Amino acid sequence: MANEWIIDVLVDLQDFARNNDMPGLVKQLDESLAVARAEVAAGRRVTAPSAIEHLLRSAQKWPGY
Protein backbone atom coordinates (compact mmCIF):
# COMPACT_ATOMS: atom_id res chain seq x y z
CA MET A 1 0.00 0.00 0.00
CA ALA A 2 1.52 3.23 -1.15
CA ASN A 3 -0.24 5.29 1.50
CA GLU A 4 1.09 3.47 4.57
CA TRP A 5 3.57 6.31 5.06
CA ILE A 6 0.92 8.50 6.67
CA ILE A 7 0.36 5.93 9.42
CA ASP A 8 4.11 5.78 10.08
CA VAL A 9 4.27 9.57 10.35
CA LEU A 10 1.33 9.71 12.76
CA VAL A 11 2.82 6.93 14.91
CA ASP A 12 6.13 8.81 15.06
CA LEU A 13 4.32 11.99 16.10
CA GLN A 14 2.38 10.08 18.73
CA ASP A 15 5.59 8.55 20.12
CA PHE A 16 7.09 12.03 20.36
CA ALA A 17 3.99 13.36 22.12
CA ARG A 18 3.93 10.44 24.55
CA ASN A 19 7.65 10.85 25.36
CA ASN A 20 7.20 14.59 25.93
CA ASP A 21 4.17 14.46 28.23
CA MET A 22 1.62 15.76 25.73
CA PRO A 23 -1.49 13.69 26.56
CA GLY A 24 -3.88 15.88 24.58
CA LEU A 25 -1.84 15.40 21.44
CA VAL A 26 -1.55 11.66 22.07
CA LYS A 27 -5.35 11.45 22.26
CA GLN A 28 -5.81 13.54 19.11
CA LEU A 29 -3.32 11.41 17.22
CA ASP A 30 -5.27 8.29 18.28
CA GLU A 31 -8.24 9.76 16.44
CA SER A 32 -6.12 10.77 13.46
CA LEU A 33 -4.62 7.28 13.27
CA ALA A 34 -8.09 5.73 13.22
CA VAL A 35 -9.09 7.99 10.33
CA ALA A 36 -5.86 7.32 8.44
CA ARG A 37 -6.13 3.55 8.88
CA ALA A 38 -9.74 3.53 7.70
CA GLU A 39 -8.99 5.66 4.66
CA VAL A 40 -5.89 3.68 3.71
CA ALA A 41 -7.87 0.44 4.09
CA ALA A 42 -10.61 1.89 1.87
CA GLY A 43 -8.01 2.52 -0.80
CA ARG A 44 -8.22 6.29 -0.67
CA ARG A 45 -5.20 8.17 -1.85
CA VAL A 46 -3.70 10.16 1.00
CA THR A 47 -1.55 13.07 -0.09
CA ALA A 48 0.70 15.06 2.21
CA PRO A 49 -1.35 18.27 1.88
CA SER A 50 -4.65 16.53 2.71
CA ALA A 51 -3.08 14.79 5.70
CA ILE A 52 -1.68 18.06 7.01
CA GLU A 53 -5.03 19.80 6.47
CA HIS A 54 -6.74 17.05 8.47
CA LEU A 55 -4.29 17.45 11.34
CA LEU A 56 -4.76 21.22 11.35
CA ARG A 57 -8.56 20.89 11.39
CA SER A 58 -8.30 18.33 14.18
CA ALA A 59 -6.01 20.58 16.20
CA GLN A 60 -8.68 23.27 16.23
CA LYS A 61 -10.69 21.01 18.56
CA TRP A 62 -8.02 21.52 21.21
CA PRO A 63 -7.87 25.23 22.06
CA GLY A 64 -4.77 26.13 23.98
CA TYR A 65 -2.63 23.40 22.43
N, CA, C and O atoms as a Tinker XYZ file with bonds, in Angstrom:
   260  protein
     1  N      0.838000   -1.192000    0.000000    73     2
     2  CA     0.000000    0.000000    0.000000    64     1     3
     3  C      0.877000    1.248000    0.000000    63     2     4     5
     4  O      1.696000    1.450000    0.896000    81     3
     5  N      0.695000    2.048000   -0.986000    73     3     6
     6  CA     1.525000    3.235000   -1.154000    64     5     7
     7  C      1.253000    4.306000   -0.108000    63     6     8     9
     8  O      2.081000    5.195000    0.090000    81     7
     9  N      0.120000    4.238000    0.556000    73     7    10
    10  CA    -0.244000    5.292000    1.503000    64     9    11
    11  C      0.065000    4.956000    2.958000    63    10    12    13
    12  O     -0.315000    5.706000    3.857000    81    11
    13  N      0.744000    3.849000    3.199000    73    11    14
    14  CA     1.089000    3.469000    4.570000    64    13    15
    15  C      1.974000    4.512000    5.249000    63    14    16    17
    16  O      2.024000    4.570000    6.478000    81    15
    17  N      2.660000    5.319000    4.483000    73    15    18
    18  CA     3.575000    6.307000    5.057000    64    17    19
    19  C      2.868000    7.221000    6.043000    63    18    20    21
    20  O      3.468000    7.620000    7.041000    81    19
    21  N      1.620000    7.560000    5.796000    73    19    22
    22  CA     0.925000    8.499000    6.675000    64    21    23
    23  C      0.736000    7.894000    8.058000    63    22    24    25
    24  O      0.797000    8.606000    9.061000    81    23
    25  N      0.509000    6.596000    8.120000    73    23    26
    26  CA     0.364000    5.927000    9.416000    64    25    27
    27  C      1.690000    5.964000   10.162000    63    26    28    29
    28  O      1.716000    6.212000   11.367000    81    27
    29  N      2.787000    5.720000    9.457000    73    27    30
    30  CA     4.108000    5.779000   10.084000    64    29    31
    31  C      4.397000    7.167000   10.647000    63    30    32    33
    32  O      4.931000    7.294000   11.748000    81    31
    33  N      4.049000    8.197000    9.899000    73    31    34
    34  CA     4.270000    9.575000   10.354000    64    33    35
    35  C      3.451000    9.859000   11.609000    63    34    36    37
    36  O      3.964000   10.432000   12.571000    81    35
    37  N      2.190000    9.464000   11.601000    73    35    38
    38  CA     1.331000    9.711000   12.761000    64    37    39
    39  C      1.812000    8.943000   13.988000    63    38    40    41
    40  O      1.756000    9.463000   15.103000    81    39
    41  N      2.283000    7.712000   13.795000    73    39    42
    42  CA     2.822000    6.930000   14.913000    64    41    43
    43  C      4.067000    7.609000   15.473000    63    42    44    45
    44  O      4.235000    7.689000   16.689000    81    43
    45  N      4.940000    8.097000   14.595000    73    43    46
    46  CA     6.134000    8.813000   15.058000    64    45    47
    47  C      5.755000   10.054000   15.859000    63    46    48    49
    48  O      6.343000   10.326000   16.906000    81    47
    49  N      4.775000   10.805000   15.368000    73    47    50
    50  CA     4.318000   11.991000   16.096000    64    49    51
    51  C      3.729000   11.607000   17.451000    63    50    52    53
    52  O      3.950000   12.293000   18.449000    81    51
    53  N      2.986000   10.520000   17.476000    73    51    54
    54  CA     2.382000   10.082000   18.729000    64    53    55
    55  C      3.462000    9.635000   19.725000    63    54    56    57
    56  O      3.361000    9.927000   20.916000    81    55
    57  N      4.480000    8.937000   19.249000    73    55    58
    58  CA     5.594000    8.553000   20.125000    64    57    59
    59  C      6.264000    9.786000   20.717000    63    58    60    61
    60  O      6.568000    9.824000   21.909000    81    59
    61  N      6.491000   10.790000   19.882000    73    59    62
    62  CA     7.088000   12.034000   20.363000    64    61    63
    63  C      6.213000   12.670000   21.437000    63    62    64    65
    64  O      6.706000   13.081000   22.487000    81    63
    65  N      4.917000   12.746000   21.168000    73    63    66
    66  CA     3.989000   13.357000   22.123000    64    65    67
    67  C      3.968000   12.580000   23.435000    63    66    68    69
    68  O      3.969000   13.176000   24.512000    81    67
    69  N      3.950000   11.274000   23.348000    73    67    70
    70  CA     3.932000   10.437000   24.554000    64    69    71
    71  C      5.219000   10.638000   25.364000    63    70    72    73
    72  O      5.172000   10.744000   26.590000    81    71
    73  N      6.355000   10.690000   24.684000    73    71    74
    74  CA     7.646000   10.852000   25.357000    64    73    75
    75  C      7.863000   12.252000   25.910000    63    74    76    77
    76  O      8.769000   12.467000   26.716000    81    75
    77  N      7.040000   13.209000   25.486000    73    75    78
    78  CA     7.198000   14.595000   25.926000    64    77    79
    79  C      5.993000   15.088000   26.720000    63    78    80    81
    80  O      5.723000   16.288000   26.781000    81    79
    81  N      5.276000   14.148000   27.326000    73    79    82
    82  CA     4.167000   14.459000   28.232000    64    81    83
    83  C      3.149000   15.403000   27.601000    63    82    84    85
    84  O      2.841000   16.464000   28.143000    81    83
    85  N      2.637000   14.993000   26.449000    73    83    86
    86  CA     1.620000   15.759000   25.731000    64    85    87
    87  C      0.375000   14.887000   25.554000    63    86    88    89
    88  O      0.087000   14.451000   24.439000    81    87
    89  N     -0.370000   14.625000   26.637000    73    87    90
    90  CA    -1.490000   13.688000   26.560000    64    89    91
    91  C     -2.612000   14.126000   25.618000    63    90    92    93
    92  O     -3.259000   13.280000   25.000000    81    91
    93  N     -2.847000   15.410000   25.500000    73    91    94
    94  CA    -3.880000   15.880000   24.581000    64    93    95
    95  C     -3.536000   15.551000   23.142000    63    94    96    97
    96  O     -4.400000   15.152000   22.362000    81    95
    97  N     -2.277000   15.718000   22.796000    73    95    98
    98  CA    -1.835000   15.404000   21.439000    64    97    99
    99  C     -1.866000   13.897000   21.193000    63    98   100   101
   100  O     -2.234000   13.451000   20.106000    81    99
   101  N     -1.480000   13.115000   22.199000    73    99   102
   102  CA    -1.550000   11.658000   22.066000    64   101   103
   103  C     -2.982000   11.236000   21.748000    63   102   104   105
   104  O     -3.210000   10.423000   20.852000    81   103
   105  N     -3.939000   11.788000   22.481000    73   103   106
   106  CA    -5.351000   11.449000   22.259000    64   105   107
   107  C     -5.803000   11.860000   20.854000    63   106   108   109
   108  O     -6.483000   11.098000   20.166000    81   107
   109  N     -5.422000   13.062000   20.439000    73   107   110
   110  CA    -5.810000   13.539000   19.110000    64   109   111
   111  C     -5.201000   12.671000   18.016000    63   110   112   113
   112  O     -5.849000   12.383000   17.010000    81   111
   113  N     -3.971000   12.262000   18.214000    73   111   114
   114  CA    -3.324000   11.411000   17.219000    64   113   115
   115  C     -3.949000   10.021000   17.181000    63   114   116   117
   116  O     -3.936000    9.375000   16.133000    81   115
   117  N     -4.498000    9.542000   18.303000    73   115   118
   118  CA    -5.266000    8.289000   18.278000    64   117   119
   119  C     -6.416000    8.409000   17.285000    63   118   120   121
   120  O     -6.652000    7.510000   16.477000    81   119
   121  N     -7.123000    9.527000   17.356000    73   119   122
   122  CA    -8.244000    9.761000   16.443000    64   121   123
   123  C     -7.755000    9.878000   15.000000    63   122   124   125
   124  O     -8.358000    9.316000   14.086000    81   123
   125  N     -6.664000   10.607000   14.805000    73   123   126
   126  CA    -6.120000   10.773000   13.456000    64   125   127
   127  C     -5.653000    9.441000   12.883000    63   126   128   129
   128  O     -5.831000    9.175000   11.694000    81   127
   129  N     -5.053000    8.605000   13.729000    73   127   130
   130  CA    -4.624000    7.283000   13.274000    64   129   131
   131  C     -5.809000    6.426000   12.852000    63   130   132   133
   132  O     -5.726000    5.701000   11.860000    81   131
   133  N     -6.895000    6.499000   13.585000    73   131   134
   134  CA    -8.086000    5.729000   13.221000    64   133   135
   135  C     -8.610000    6.161000   11.856000    63   134   136   137
   136  O     -8.976000    5.324000   11.031000    81   135
   137  N     -8.644000    7.465000   11.624000    73   135   138
   138  CA    -9.094000    7.988000   10.329000    64   137   139
   139  C     -8.141000    7.544000    9.221000    63   138   140   141
   140  O     -8.579000    7.076000    8.170000    81   139
   141  N     -6.851000    7.691000    9.457000    73   139   142
   142  CA    -5.859000    7.321000    8.442000    64   141   143
   143  C     -5.945000    5.837000    8.108000    63   142   144   145
   144  O     -5.918000    5.457000    6.937000    81   143
   145  N     -6.048000    5.001000    9.133000    73   143   146
   146  CA    -6.128000    3.554000    8.880000    64   145   147
   147  C     -7.375000    3.197000    8.077000    63   146   148   149
   148  O     -7.315000    2.378000    7.159000    81   147
   149  N     -8.493000    3.808000    8.421000    73   147   150
   150  CA    -9.741000    3.533000    7.697000    64   149   151
   151  C     -9.641000    3.977000    6.245000    63   150   152   153
   152  O    -10.077000    3.262000    5.342000    81   151
   153  N     -9.075000    5.142000    6.021000    73   151   154
   154  CA    -8.991000    5.660000    4.656000    64   153   155
   155  C     -7.976000    4.890000    3.823000    63   154   156   157
   156  O     -8.195000    4.659000    2.634000    81   155
   157  N     -6.868000    4.493000    4.438000    73   155   158
   158  CA    -5.894000    3.682000    3.707000    64   157   159
   159  C     -6.517000    2.328000    3.368000    63   158   160   161
   160  O     -6.360000    1.832000    2.252000    81   159
   161  N     -7.221000    1.734000    4.329000    73   159   162
   162  CA    -7.871000    0.440000    4.089000    64   161   163
   163  C     -8.930000    0.535000    2.993000    63   162   164   165
   164  O     -9.151000   -0.422000    2.251000    81   163
   165  N     -9.577000    1.687000    2.896000    73   163   166
   166  CA   -10.605000    1.889000    1.867000    64   165   167
   167  C     -9.995000    2.177000    0.501000    63   166   168   169
   168  O    -10.708000    2.288000   -0.496000    81   167
   169  N     -8.680000    2.295000    0.463000    73   167   170
   170  CA    -8.011000    2.524000   -0.803000    64   169   171
   171  C     -7.974000    3.969000   -1.234000    63   170   172   173
   172  O     -7.678000    4.266000   -2.392000    81   171
   173  N     -8.271000    4.868000   -0.324000    73   171   174
   174  CA    -8.222000    6.292000   -0.669000    64   173   175
   175  C     -6.778000    6.745000   -0.755000    63   174   176   177
   176  O     -5.921000    6.322000    0.021000    81   175
   177  N     -6.537000    7.605000   -1.706000    73   175   178
   178  CA    -5.195000    8.167000   -1.850000    64   177   179
   179  C     -5.032000    9.277000   -0.825000    63   178   180   181
   180  O     -5.836000   10.207000   -0.763000    81   179
   181  N     -3.985000    9.168000   -0.025000    73   179   182
   182  CA    -3.704000   10.165000    1.003000    64   181   183
   183  C     -2.486000   10.956000    0.560000    63   182   184   185
   184  O     -1.389000   10.407000    0.454000    81   183
   185  N     -2.671000   12.226000    0.306000    73   183   186
   186  CA    -1.551000   13.071000   -0.093000    64   185   187
   187  C     -1.083000   13.869000    1.111000    63   186   188   189
   188  O     -1.846000   14.091000    2.051000    81   187
   189  N      0.155000   14.296000    1.082000    73   187   190
   190  CA     0.695000   15.056000    2.207000    64   189   191
   191  C     -0.146000   16.284000    2.521000    63   190   192   193
   192  O     -0.444000   16.512000    3.693000    81   191
   193  N     -0.547000   17.090000    1.539000    73   191   194
   194  CA    -1.352000   18.266000    1.881000    64   193   195
   195  C     -2.672000   17.905000    2.554000    63   194   196   197
   196  O     -3.068000   18.576000    3.506000    81   195
   197  N     -3.368000   16.861000    2.088000    73   195   198
   198  CA    -4.648000   16.531000    2.714000    64   197   199
   199  C     -4.443000   16.003000    4.122000    63   198   200   201
   200  O     -5.273000   16.251000    4.997000    81   199
   201  N     -3.364000   15.287000    4.358000    73   199   202
   202  CA    -3.079000   14.789000    5.701000    64   201   203
   203  C     -2.780000   15.945000    6.647000    63   202   204   205
   204  O     -3.252000   15.958000    7.784000    81   203
   205  N     -2.012000   16.899000    6.188000    73   203   206
   206  CA    -1.683000   18.062000    7.013000    64   205   207
   207  C     -2.934000   18.882000    7.282000    63   206   208   209
   208  O     -3.136000   19.354000    8.401000    81   207
   209  N     -3.773000   19.056000    6.273000    73   207   210
   210  CA    -5.025000   19.797000    6.472000    64   209   211
   211  C     -5.893000   19.108000    7.515000    63   210   212   213
   212  O     -6.506000   19.777000    8.347000    81   211
   213  N     -5.954000   17.788000    7.480000    73   211   214
   214  CA    -6.743000   17.047000    8.474000    64   213   215
   215  C     -6.197000   17.292000    9.877000    63   214   216   217
   216  O     -6.961000   17.535000   10.811000    81   215
   217  N     -4.885000   17.228000   10.022000    73   215   218
   218  CA    -4.292000   17.455000   11.341000    64   217   219
   219  C     -4.571000   18.866000   11.835000    63   218   220   221
   220  O     -4.858000   19.065000   13.015000    81   219
   221  N     -4.491000   19.838000   10.950000    73   219   222
   222  CA    -4.758000   21.220000   11.351000    64   221   223
   223  C     -6.212000   21.402000   11.761000    63   222   224   225
   224  O     -6.495000   22.075000   12.752000    81   223
   225  N     -7.138000   20.810000   11.011000    73   223   226
   226  CA    -8.558000   20.886000   11.390000    64   225   227
   227  C     -8.784000   20.203000   12.729000    63   226   228   229
   228  O     -9.530000   20.706000   13.569000    81   227
   229  N     -8.145000   19.063000   12.928000    73   227   230
   230  CA    -8.298000   18.331000   14.180000    64   229   231
   231  C     -7.738000   19.121000   15.348000    63   230   232   233
   232  O     -8.303000   19.101000   16.442000    81   231
   233  N     -6.642000   19.811000   15.126000    73   231   234
   234  CA    -6.011000   20.578000   16.201000    64   233   235
   235  C     -6.900000   21.715000   16.679000    63   234   236   237
   236  O     -6.771000   22.159000   17.820000    81   235
   237  N     -7.789000   22.188000   15.837000    73   235   238
   238  CA    -8.684000   23.275000   16.230000    64   237   239
   239  C     -9.657000   22.835000   17.316000    63   238   240   241
   240  O    -10.257000   23.680000   17.980000    81   239
   241  N     -9.826000   21.529000   17.507000    73   239   242
   242  CA   -10.692000   21.014000   18.561000    64   241   243
   243  C    -10.052000   21.182000   19.937000    63   242   244   245
   244  O    -10.728000   21.059000   20.958000    81   243
   245  N     -8.769000   21.459000   19.962000    73   243   246
   246  CA    -8.018000   21.522000   21.213000    64   245   247
   247  C     -7.490000   22.934000   21.450000    63   246   248   249
   248  O     -6.290000   23.166000   21.306000    81   247
   249  N     -8.347000   23.872000   21.807000    73   247   250
   250  CA    -7.875000   25.233000   22.057000    64   249   251
   251  C     -6.827000   25.235000   23.164000    63   250   252   253
   252  O     -6.951000   24.518000   24.157000    81   251
   253  N     -5.831000   26.025000   22.982000    73   251   254
   254  CA    -4.773000   26.127000   23.979000    64   253   255
   255  C     -3.609000   25.192000   23.739000    63   254   256   257
   256  O     -2.596000   25.272000   24.435000    81   255
   257  N     -3.739000   24.296000   22.753000    73   255   258
   258  CA    -2.631000   23.400000   22.434000    64   257   259
   259  C     -1.960000   23.870000   21.193000    63   258   260
   260  O     -0.993000   23.255000   20.743000    81   259
